[in-house]
Amino acid sequence: MTRIPAFIHDIIGRTHPRDLPGRLLLYAGLWWLITGGDGDAWTWGIAAVAAAAVISPFPSHHPWRISVAGAIAFVPVFALFSLRSALDVARRALHPRRPLTPALLDYPWRLPDNGSRVFLANLINLMPGTLCVRITDQAMTVHTIGDTTRTLAGLERLETLTATLLKQPLHHDQ
């Protein structure tokens, strides 16, 4: 009899059967968006969606819920941050001297350790000019190509918005 490796069992064990329909719908919707609704893409899409739903790295039950008011505040600010960052990266890339000032910043967590930190780290990766390169229990390390003071202010604002969105407390004593 073949035994399932422990790490695979741990990953699959995170998905509760009652969450499977919702995950299937979510991942099918994402697949449809990524492929632009191309019907031929479903040849591989069905298997990809099913695998993603079953082997999801996210726990089934999060200790946080999304706040509608937090989402209303979060979405425009995140869109503005993304646009501003994209324009800054484009300006730097097209400038004759390429004024890049790469730096690594250690940003101490204020969010609780319950999945909201990973959510924030992934948001940072979606913003041009920044990349979360390491996550520890105490902090995350962010690579930036711009002004570190402005980046830190943006990280603080994004973490505050994330806490509001996910109805999470911020720990200010760290």
N, C-alpha and C positions, 0 to 999 in steps of 0.2 A: 504494500500500500504506500502511495506517495504522500508525504507530508507537505503541507503548505508552509513555506518559510514564514517565520514569525513576523517579519516586517510586512509581508503581503497580508497576512491575517490582520495585523494592526490597522492597515490602511482600509481594507474591506470592512472591517468591524466598525469603522466610524460611521458608516451609512446605515441608518435605521430603515427597515423595510417600508415603514409608512412615509418616509421622506422621498422614496424612489420616484413616485409619479411627478412630484414637484421638481425634482432634479432633472428628470427626463425632459420635462417641458422647458425648464431653464436652459439646459444645454442644447436642446433642439432649436430653441430660439436664437441662441448665440451662434450655432452652426449656420442657421438660415441667414443671419446678419453678416457673418464672415464671408459666406459664399455668394452673397448678393441674391439669394433666392434661387440659385441655379439648381434645377431639378437633377441634373446629372451628378452633382456633388453628393447626393444622398446615397450613392453606391457605397462610398466609404463612410459617409456621415452617420448612417444608422449604427454601424459598429463603433464609431468614435463617440457618439452621443451615449450609447449604452455603457461603454467602458468608462467614460468620464463620470457618468451617474453612479456607477457601482464603486469605482475606485477613486472617489472624490477625496482629496486631501483635507477637506473641511469637515469638522465634526457635525453631526446631525443637529445637535441642540446647542445653540449659542446662548450664552448668558446675557445677550443683548438683543434689542429689537430696534428697528429703524424708526426714528421720529419723523413724522411728516413735516413738522415745522423745521426740524434740523435739515431735512432733505431740501426744503425750499431755500434755506440759507446756504446750504452746501453747494448745490449744483452751479449756480451762477459764479460763485467765487472760484470753484475749481476750474470752470470753463475759462474765466478771466486769467487765472494763474497759468493755465495751459497755453492760452493764446499769447500772453505776455512772454512766457518762457520760449515758445516756438519762435516768436519774432526776434528775441534776443539771440537765440542760437543761430538763426538765419543771418542776422546782422554780423555776428562774429565770424561765421563761415565765409561770408562774402567780403568782409573787410580785407584790404590788402595786407595788413599786418597780422591778421587773425588774433585779435586780442583775447586769448584764452588765459584764464588764471585758474588752472585746476587745483583743487584742494580736497582733502578728506576732512569731514566734520564728524565728530562724535556728538550725537544728539541724545541726551538722557531721556528715558521714557517718563511720561506723566500718565499715559494710558495704562489701565490694568492689563495683566497678562492673561487674556482670554480670547485671543483671536483678533481683537481690535488693533493690536500692534502690527500684525501681519497685513491687515487691511490697509493701515497707514503706509507701511513700507511699499506695498504694491501701488498705492496711489502715487507715491513719490517717483516710482519707476515710470509712471505714465507721463510725467511732466518733463518736457525737454530740458536738457542741461543738468539733470539730477539723476542719480542712481543709488539705490540702497545697496551697499556692497557687503554689509555684515550686520547680523542681528544677534545681540546677546541679551541676557536677562536684564542688564542695567541700561543699555543704550543701543542705538543703531548707528552705523557708520555710513555717511552719505557722501558720495563723490559729486562734486559740483564743478562747473567750468566758469562760474561767474562770481560775483561779489558775495563773500561769505556772510557778511552782516545781513544782507538782503535775503540770502538763502535761509539763514537761521530764523529771521522774522517770518518768512514764508512757512517754514516747518512748524513754528509755534502756532501760526494761524491755522494751518491745515490740521494740526493735531487737535486744536480746540474745536474746529468744525467737525472733525471725525468723532470726537467725544459727544458733541451735541447730536450728531446724526445717529449714533449708535446708543444714545442714552447711557453714556459711561461717565463715571467721575474722573477728574484729573487729579493726580497726586502732585501737589505743589511743593512738597517737602524734600524732593530729591535734588 
